[in-house]
Amino acid sequence: MTGRLAFVESPVQLLNVLEWAHARGRGPAPAAAPAPELSASLEQGGPPSSPASGPAPGGPAGSAADDLRIVVLSPTDPMSRGQLRRMAQLARDEGFAVHWQEARAGRGALVRTLRELGGPLRAADRVIVGDPFSRYVQLLLTLFGPRHVTVVDDGTATMEFAAQLAGGERLVRWHRKGDLGPRELVLAPVTSLARRRLAPGPGRTVEIFTSLPVQAPPGTEVTENAYAWTRERFGPPPLTGGADLVGTSLVETGVVDAEHYLRVVGQLARTHGATRYFAHRRETPEKLHRVAVETGLQVVRPDLPLELIARRGPIGATIVSFPSTVVHTLPLALAGTGVKVAVCEIAPEWLKATASPRAQGFLAGVAGTASGADRLTPRNASAVDRLEFG
């Protein structure tokens, strides 16, 4: 078995695959390497290069030969697709072969995807994935068990994945309740086998490539993601001197009450003199409209992961975020620039009654372990929460 195959479903996953390749000191795929197993199932208006194409003009074609190929399991929401298109082009500019797979394009997409990816998966010695909770990834790992697996960051899911793996627990996203619904019951055997395939064992190694503090099980290789490729490729950024806020999808995932969220965003904007609000790709247009109208902030919908947007600039001298991956990644990506990152902790009363019982503890852990960020602690002084440095 030879070759390495990466499956990505979000822009951040693709960014972190590029960081992983850079950290390994390995170059792009050679121009002459064919990939007959992967057909060009590209969306109209999507990434222009064919999956078997070699390095883009100007890419590092002369660097060390590498057999990493990247498969985008395209999501359905337009924001993610747009960011993924741009990240795919960046990967091609670096010389990597990228295959755009319409994995969710209606009936028959699953069977077609398995048929097209079966050959490359059987041939791959190492598989790189970004979301071990993804049903698609779990199914692929169940059907084709690679000898070596690497998990790269996709939001804070890496922390929960490592903890659940170490504790022998079943894989459940932190913001979901533990009860098994009908769909989960049907897929339980797949999840169980995928969990075993994601654990180190005889004849199988597992690496976690992360910028987050994780508690991995014995035998797992943990490699630091220092965002070296991002820092070398972009910046340093010009600074605006003001502050920027980073949005979150905690309302959309049913964790935080929308009214509390909007009040706190308004107070953070006033306290820090923020003028821009960088929207999360999963935030709804309705909520973003309210953010703009009720707070006066300029809502920005980034076309790339925030680590790249911030590194290219211009960016505020202070970046304020709720608990999320960026409070760990931005201090790394912006090291040496003078930008200060602050994390606003989530007060228990902001949570919805239907939120997962694990939500408060998990979010507190994300904020509390962000060693490169200042902490903003909510104080219950009035109906509108007062935020101070803790």
KAPE-V139077 format. One line per field, one symbol per residue. ss: DSSP state (A for helix, B for strand, O for the rest). phi: phi as a letter, one per 30 degrees, with the letter a starting at -180 (. if undefined). psi: psi as a letter, one per 20 degrees, with the letter a starting at -180 (. if undefined). Layout:
ss=???
phi=???
psi=???
This chain:
ss=OOOBBBBBOOAAAAAAAAAAAAAOOOOOBOOOOOOOOOOOOOOOOOOOOOOOOOOOOOOOOOOOOBOBBBBBBOOOOAAAAAAAAAAAAAAAAOOOBBBBBOOOOOOOAAAAAAAAAAAAAAAOOBBBBOOOOOAAAAAAAAAOOOOBBBBBOOOOAAAAAAAAAAOOOOOOOOOOOOOOOAAAAAAAAAAAAAAAAOOOBOOBBBBBBBOOOOOOOOOOBBBBOOOAAAAAAOOOOOBOOOBBBBOOOOOOOOOBOAAAAAAAAAAAAAAAOBBBBBOOOOOOAAAAAAAAAAAOOBBBOOOOOAAAAAAAOOBOOBBBBBOOOAAAAAAAAOOOOOOBBBBBOOOAAABOOOOOOOAAAAAAAAAAOOOOOBBBBBBOOOOOOBBBBO
phi=.bjbbccbbbedededddddddddicddddddddbddcddccddideddddcddedeidddddedbcdbcccdddcddddddddedddddddddjddbcccddbdididdddddddcededddddbccbcbddddddddddddbdddbbcccdbidedddeddddddidddbdddcdddddedddddedddddddddccdaeibcbcccbccdbcddejddccdcchddddddbidddcdicbbccdbcddddiccdddeedddeddddddcidbbbddddcddedddddedddcidddccdcbedededddidbddbbcbdeaeddcddeddceicidccbccdcdedddddddeedddddddddddcddcbdcccdcdcadcdccbdc
psi=prqppppqjqhhggghghhghghikqarpqhioqmhhoqmmqqpjbphqqhjqaqqpirmhjapqqkpqpponpahphgggghhghhhhgghhijqpppoomikmaqihgggghghigghghiphpppqhniiphggggghghnoqhpppprqnajhgghggghghjkrqopqhjqqippagghhhighggghhghhjqqapjpqppooqjqpqnqqqipppppojlhgghhhqaqqqqhibqqqprqkhghjkgqphggghghgghggggjkqiqooqqijqqhgghghggghijqoppnqjrqhhgghhhrqqqhpppqrorhhihhghghjpjiipppqpoqpqhiiqqhjqqhigghghhhgghjnhjqqpopppmhahopppqp.
